[in-house]
Amino acid sequence: MPDVSLQTKRAYFAKVKRANYKASMRLEGIHNAKSDAKATRESILAKYKPSRS
């Protein structure tokens, strides 16, 4: 079996860790929709800025 570099091992571990985390969250009933648009800086500021009515 050829030697595998440390960088390759780290990349594989990170990939498996993410997959396991996603599966764990799914089993707990927490769903992360990828269709959600990324929030813009302006929308985040508007959300947390105190409204003056």
Buried (B, 14 or more C-beta within 10 A) or exposed (E): EEEEEEEEEEEEEEEEEEEEEEEEEEEEEEEEEEEEEEEEEEEEEEEEEEEEE
